[in-house]
Amino acid sequence: MKTIFHIHKIQFLSIFLLLIMASCKKEELRYEDKAGIYIDKEKIVGVKDSTSYSFAEKAGTLMLDTIYIPVKISGNMSPVDRTVPLKVDESLTTALAGTHYQILETKIKANEITGRVPILLKRTADLKAKQVRLYLKIATSAEFPLEIVNTKTNSTFSGEPAGTYVPGYLIKLSDQLLKPDTWDATGSWFKLFFGTYSATKYRYIIDMTGRIVWGPRARDGAEAPTLEQMYIYYAKLVSALYEYEKINGPMIDETGNQVTFPKL
């Protein structure tokens, strides 16, 4: 009788465990079926969590410009369009809606999983004296009820994602000459051709080349220079600096260091 009871007990426990596992799987499927959406930072060139945008690097007549925020859904595609719930975190934002920026309504098209949200940036007089911050985040909505807190990088280390992205995205907006975010990024032509950044050097580069729009890393996007142009700029800068130093001595930047360019 003891042996029979023991077998029945094992059978009961086995059935109980199977029921729990089935319940977990059912819950898991329901979780995966929920639609979510997140900022697709793998599509962002250079710094993934923020960008500094300065109208000072653009033509003086440019009063409006647009930054596109890539987004991607999790879960299944939909047979209908769905509105992207990209919002502003007011607690982390100093930019004024309608004055400094406008978020243009965007939809993920039917049977698609990606989209781009246009953020219209506006040039205002106060941006010459200060930098404002615009912190974007994805909110949940009836169409995207699943909150996605963090996303993983596509690159891996020992079989695991190499890093994690935080959910929000920061735009730092001004009309002042600032260091490009991608100056020190991997593969940056800024770093390769111009070396260590300083504001004095950057102003000298702009004055000598006449170029104010460089694109990310000075090599990405339609506005970026070609490799041939970069070599021409480099030769011009080195030659002009040599002539400057013959008359004035070393050019000293705002940190007290001499302005130099790397040897290629």
C-alpha positions as CSV (number, residue, x, y, z in Angstrom):
1,M,0.0,0.0,0.0
2,K,2.9,2.4,0.8
3,T,4.4,1.8,-2.6
4,I,1.1,2.4,-4.4
5,F,0.5,5.6,-2.4
6,H,4.0,6.8,-3.3
7,I,3.4,6.2,-7.0
8,H,0.1,8.0,-6.9
9,K,1.8,10.9,-5.1
10,I,4.5,11.1,-7.8
11,Q,1.9,11.0,-10.5
12,F,-0.1,13.8,-8.7
13,L,3.0,16.0,-8.4
14,S,3.9,15.4,-12.1
15,I,0.4,16.4,-13.3
16,F,0.5,19.4,-11.0
17,L,3.9,20.6,-12.4
18,L,2.6,20.0,-16.0
19,L,-0.4,22.2,-15.3
20,I,1.8,25.0,-13.9
21,M,4.1,24.8,-16.9
22,A,1.2,24.9,-19.3
23,S,-0.2,27.9,-17.4
24,C,3.1,29.7,-17.6
25,K,3.4,29.1,-21.4
26,K,-0.1,30.4,-21.8
27,E,0.7,33.5,-19.9
28,E,3.9,33.9,-21.9
29,L,2.0,33.7,-25.2
30,R,-0.4,36.3,-24.0
31,Y,2.5,38.6,-23.1
32,E,4.2,38.2,-26.5
33,D,0.9,38.9,-28.3
34,K,0.7,42.4,-26.7
35,A,1.9,45.1,-29.1
36,G,4.7,47.4,-27.9
37,I,6.9,50.0,-29.6
38,Y,10.3,51.5,-28.8
39,I,12.9,53.9,-30.1
40,D,15.1,51.8,-32.4
41,K,18.6,53.0,-31.3
42,E,20.4,50.6,-33.5
43,K,19.4,52.9,-36.4
44,I,20.9,56.0,-34.7
45,V,24.4,56.9,-35.9
46,G,27.0,57.8,-33.2
47,V,25.7,58.5,-29.7
48,K,22.6,56.3,-29.2
49,D,20.9,58.0,-26.2
50,S,21.2,61.7,-27.1
51,T,22.2,64.2,-29.7
52,S,23.3,67.9,-29.7
53,Y,21.8,69.9,-32.4
54,S,23.1,73.5,-33.1
55,F,21.7,75.9,-35.6
56,A,25.1,77.6,-35.5
57,E,26.5,74.8,-37.7
58,K,23.8,75.5,-40.3
59,A,23.2,78.3,-42.8
60,G,22.1,81.6,-41.2
61,T,18.9,81.5,-43.2
62,L,17.8,78.1,-41.9
63,M,15.0,78.7,-39.4
64,L,13.5,75.2,-39.3
65,D,15.0,71.7,-39.4
66,T,13.9,68.2,-38.8
67,I,15.3,65.3,-36.8
68,Y,13.9,61.8,-37.4
69,I,13.5,59.4,-34.5
70,P,13.4,55.7,-35.7
71,V,10.9,53.5,-34.0
72,K,10.1,49.8,-34.2
73,I,7.3,47.6,-32.9
74,S,7.4,44.3,-31.0
75,G,4.6,41.8,-31.4
76,N,2.7,41.1,-34.6
77,M,2.1,43.4,-37.5
78,S,-1.3,45.0,-37.8
79,P,-3.7,45.2,-40.8
80,V,-4.3,48.8,-40.0
81,D,-2.2,51.9,-39.4
82,R,-1.3,52.7,-35.7
83,T,-0.2,56.0,-34.2
84,V,3.2,56.2,-32.7
85,P,2.8,57.4,-29.0
86,L,6.0,59.4,-28.9
87,K,5.7,61.9,-26.0
88,V,7.8,64.5,-24.1
89,D,9.0,63.8,-20.5
90,E,8.1,67.3,-19.1
91,S,10.2,66.7,-15.9
92,L,13.4,66.4,-18.0
93,T,12.5,69.0,-20.7
94,T,13.3,72.7,-20.8
95,A,12.4,73.2,-24.5
96,L,9.0,74.8,-25.1
97,A,6.4,73.1,-27.3
98,G,5.5,75.1,-30.3
99,T,8.4,77.6,-29.6
100,H,11.4,75.3,-29.9
101,Y,10.0,72.1,-31.3
102,Q,6.9,70.3,-32.7
103,I,6.4,66.5,-32.8
104,L,4.7,65.6,-36.0
105,E,2.1,62.8,-35.7
106,T,3.3,59.6,-37.3
107,K,1.8,56.2,-37.9
108,I,3.2,52.8,-38.3
109,K,1.7,51.7,-41.6
110,A,-0.4,48.6,-41.9
111,N,1.8,45.4,-42.2
112,E,5.0,47.3,-41.3
113,I,7.1,47.1,-38.2
114,T,9.2,50.3,-38.4
115,G,8.7,54.0,-38.9
116,R,10.3,57.5,-38.3
117,V,8.9,60.3,-36.2
118,P,9.8,63.8,-37.5
119,I,10.7,66.3,-34.8
120,L,10.5,69.8,-36.1
121,L,13.2,72.1,-34.5
122,K,12.8,75.8,-34.5
123,R,15.5,78.5,-34.5
124,T,14.7,81.1,-31.9
125,A,16.7,84.1,-30.6
126,D,17.1,82.7,-27.1
127,L,19.1,79.7,-28.4
128,K,22.1,81.9,-29.0
129,A,22.4,82.4,-25.2
130,K,21.3,79.0,-23.9
131,Q,20.8,75.3,-24.6
132,V,17.4,73.7,-24.2
133,R,16.7,70.1,-23.6
134,L,14.0,67.9,-25.2
135,Y,13.6,64.5,-23.7
136,L,11.5,62.1,-25.7
137,K,9.9,58.8,-24.5
138,I,7.4,56.2,-25.8
139,A,4.2,56.1,-23.9
140,T,1.8,53.2,-23.8
141,S,-1.5,53.5,-25.7
142,A,-4.5,51.4,-26.6
143,E,-2.7,50.3,-29.8
144,F,0.6,49.7,-28.0
145,P,-0.3,48.5,-24.5
146,L,3.1,46.8,-23.8
147,E,5.6,49.0,-22.0
148,I,9.2,48.2,-23.2
149,V,11.7,49.4,-20.6
150,N,15.0,48.5,-22.2
151,T,16.2,47.1,-25.5
152,K,19.4,45.2,-26.2
153,T,22.1,45.9,-28.8
154,N,22.3,43.7,-31.9
155,S,26.1,43.2,-31.2
156,T,26.9,40.4,-28.8
157,F,29.6,39.3,-26.4
158,S,29.9,35.6,-25.5
159,G,26.5,35.0,-27.0
160,E,24.8,37.8,-25.0
161,P,23.8,41.3,-26.1
162,A,26.8,43.6,-25.6
163,G,24.7,46.4,-24.0
164,T,21.4,47.8,-23.1
165,Y,19.7,51.0,-24.3
166,V,17.6,53.1,-22.0
167,P,14.1,53.9,-23.4
168,G,14.3,57.7,-23.8
169,Y,16.1,60.0,-26.2
170,L,17.5,63.4,-25.4
171,I,17.9,66.3,-27.9
172,K,20.0,69.2,-26.8
173,L,19.2,72.2,-28.9
174,S,21.1,75.5,-29.2
175,D,22.3,78.1,-31.7
176,Q,25.9,78.0,-30.4
177,L,29.0,76.4,-31.7
178,L,29.3,73.0,-29.9
179,K,31.4,69.9,-30.2
180,P,29.8,67.5,-32.6
181,D,28.5,64.4,-30.7
182,T,30.3,62.1,-33.1
183,W,33.7,63.8,-33.1
184,D,35.2,61.0,-31.0
185,A,33.0,58.1,-32.3
186,T,34.6,55.0,-33.8
187,G,35.6,55.7,-37.4
188,S,35.0,59.4,-37.1
189,W,36.8,61.5,-39.8
190,F,36.6,64.4,-37.4
191,K,39.1,62.6,-35.1
192,L,41.2,61.1,-37.9
193,F,41.8,64.3,-39.9
194,F,41.5,67.0,-37.1
195,G,42.6,65.3,-33.9
196,T,41.6,66.4,-30.5
197,Y,38.6,68.8,-30.3
198,S,38.7,72.3,-29.0
199,A,36.2,75.2,-29.7
200,T,39.1,77.3,-31.1
201,K,40.2,74.6,-33.5
202,Y,36.6,73.9,-34.6
203,R,36.0,77.6,-35.3
204,Y,39.3,77.7,-37.3
205,I,38.2,74.7,-39.3
206,I,34.9,76.2,-40.2
207,D,36.5,79.6,-41.1
208,M,39.2,78.0,-43.3
209,T,37.0,75.4,-45.0
210,G,33.8,77.4,-45.2
211,R,31.9,74.3,-44.3
212,I,29.4,74.4,-41.4
213,V,27.5,71.2,-42.1
214,W,29.5,68.0,-41.7
215,G,27.1,65.2,-41.0
216,P,27.6,62.5,-38.3
217,R,31.3,61.5,-37.9
218,A,31.9,63.9,-40.8
219,R,31.4,60.9,-43.1
220,D,27.7,59.8,-42.8
221,G,24.7,61.1,-44.5
222,A,24.0,63.1,-47.6
223,E,25.5,66.3,-46.1
224,A,28.9,64.7,-45.2
225,P,32.1,65.5,-47.2
226,T,33.7,62.9,-49.4
227,L,37.1,61.4,-48.5
228,E,38.7,63.4,-51.2
229,Q,37.2,66.6,-49.8
230,M,38.5,65.7,-46.3
231,Y,42.1,65.4,-47.7
232,I,41.7,68.8,-49.4
233,Y,40.5,70.4,-46.1
234,Y,43.3,68.8,-44.2
235,A,46.0,70.1,-46.5
236,K,44.5,73.6,-46.5
237,L,44.2,73.6,-42.7
238,V,47.8,72.4,-42.1
239,S,49.2,74.9,-44.7
240,A,47.2,77.9,-43.3
241,L,48.2,77.0,-39.7
242,Y,51.8,76.9,-40.7
243,E,51.5,80.4,-42.3
244,Y,49.7,81.6,-39.1
245,E,52.4,80.3,-36.8
246,K,55.2,82.0,-38.9
247,I,53.6,85.4,-38.1
248,N,51.9,84.9,-34.8
249,G,53.5,81.9,-33.1
250,P,51.4,78.9,-31.9
251,M,47.7,79.2,-32.0
252,I,46.4,78.6,-28.4
253,D,43.0,77.3,-27.7
254,E,40.6,78.1,-24.9
255,T,42.1,75.4,-22.7
256,G,45.7,76.8,-23.1
257,N,46.8,74.1,-25.4
258,Q,48.4,74.6,-28.9
259,V,46.2,73.9,-31.8
260,T,47.7,71.1,-33.9
261,F,46.6,68.6,-36.5
262,P,47.6,64.9,-36.6
263,K,50.1,63.7,-39.1
264,L,48.5,61.5,-41.8
